[in-house]
Amino acid sequence: MALKIKLVKSLNSCLKQQIATAHSLGLRKIGAETVQPDNDATKGKIKVISHLVEVTEA
């Protein structure tokens, strides 16, 4: 199973850790989408930037 993650809010004025987490998921611009495996590491990253992303099952 995989998760589809979409960046829906800007990374401007976010903490450096949140920006780094978004970049590690492959999200750099608003509207960018990526498919990531559904595991604990990915869920932890999503938790850090949950207010910036929209997550669905792929």
C-alpha positions in Angstrom: 0.0 0.0 0.0 1.2 3.5 -0.7 0.2 7.1 0.3 -0.3 10.0 -2.1 0.9 13.2 -0.5 0.1 16.7 -1.9 1.5 20.0 -0.6 -1.4 22.3 -0.3 0.1 25.2 1.7 3.3 27.3 1.3 6.5 26.5 3.0 7.2 30.2 3.6 7.5 31.1 7.2 7.8 27.4 8.2 10.5 26.0 10.5 13.7 24.7 8.9 12.8 21.2 10.1 9.4 21.3 8.4 10.9 22.6 5.2 13.6 19.8 5.3 10.9 17.2 5.9 8.8 18.4 3.0 11.9 18.3 0.7 12.8 14.8 1.9 9.3 13.7 0.7 9.9 15.4 -2.6 7.6 18.3 -2.1 9.0 21.7 -3.1 6.1 23.7 -4.6 2.4 24.1 -3.8 0.5 21.4 -5.7 3.4 19.0 -5.8 2.4 15.4 -5.3 4.4 12.3 -4.5 3.7 8.7 -3.7 5.4 7.2 -0.7 5.3 3.8 0.9 2.9 3.4 3.9 5.4 2.8 6.7 6.3 4.3 10.1 9.0 6.6 8.7 6.7 8.2 6.2 3.9 8.5 8.8 6.4 10.3 11.1 7.3 12.8 8.3 3.6 13.4 7.6 3.0 14.1 11.2 5.6 16.9 11.3 4.0 18.7 8.3 0.4 17.5 8.6 -0.9 21.1 8.5 0.7 21.6 5.1 -0.2 18.5 3.3 -3.2 16.4 2.1 -2.8 12.6 2.3 -4.8 10.0 0.4 -4.3 6.3 -0.3 -2.8 5.7 -3.7 
